[in-house]
Amino acid sequence: MNRNELFSLLILREKGAKAPATAMTLKEIASEDISAAKSVNTLYKIFKKLVISGYVSCGLPDGRAATYYITGAGLAKIGEFES
C-alpha cells in the first residue's frame, strides 16, 4: 500500500462513505484537501487496485459516475497504520 492509496481510504472513512448509499465519486474524492492525487485518472487507477484488493467496493451510481465506499477490510488496513 502506498501513500495515495492510504489517503484515499482515509478520505472515505472521514467522509462516512461506509455503505453503497453513502459512497463518493472520484471527483468528490479528488476535491478533498488531503487527497494526494488530484487527477481523476490517477484516482481511477488507485481505486481499481483498491477494489481488487477488497479494501473498497463500488456503491450506487451517481448519474453516470461510479461511486466507492470503504469496506471492513479497508478499515482494518487503516488500523494497521494507525497503531
Residue pairs with C-beta under 8 A, 6 or more apart in sequence:
1 77
1 81
3 36
4 36
4 37
4 42
4 46
5 46
5 49
5 50
5 55
6 78
6 81
7 34
7 35
7 36
7 37
8 29
8 35
8 37
8 43
8 46
8 47
8 50
8 56
9 50
9 55
9 56
9 70
9 74
9 77
9 78
10 34
10 78
11 17
11 24
11 29
11 32
11 34
11 35
12 18
12 24
12 29
12 56
12 68
12 69
12 70
12 74
13 70
13 74
13 75
13 78
15 24
15 28
15 32
16 22
17 23
17 24
17 59
17 67
17 68
17 69
17 70
18 69
18 70
18 75
19 59
19 69
20 57
20 58
20 59
20 60
20 67
20 69
21 59
21 60
22 59
22 69
23 58
23 59
23 60
23 67
23 68
23 69
24 59
24 67
24 68
24 69
25 62
25 65
25 66
25 67
25 68
26 40
26 43
26 44
26 47
26 65
26 66
26 68
27 40
27 65
29 35
29 43
29 68
30 37
30 38
30 39
30 40
30 43
35 43
37 43
37 46
47 56
47 68
50 56
50 68
50 74
51 57
51 58
51 68
53 73
54 71
54 73
54 74
55 70
55 71
55 73
55 74
55 77
56 68
56 69
56 70
56 71
56 74
57 68
57 69
57 71
58 66
58 67
58 68
59 67
59 68
59 69
60 67
61 67
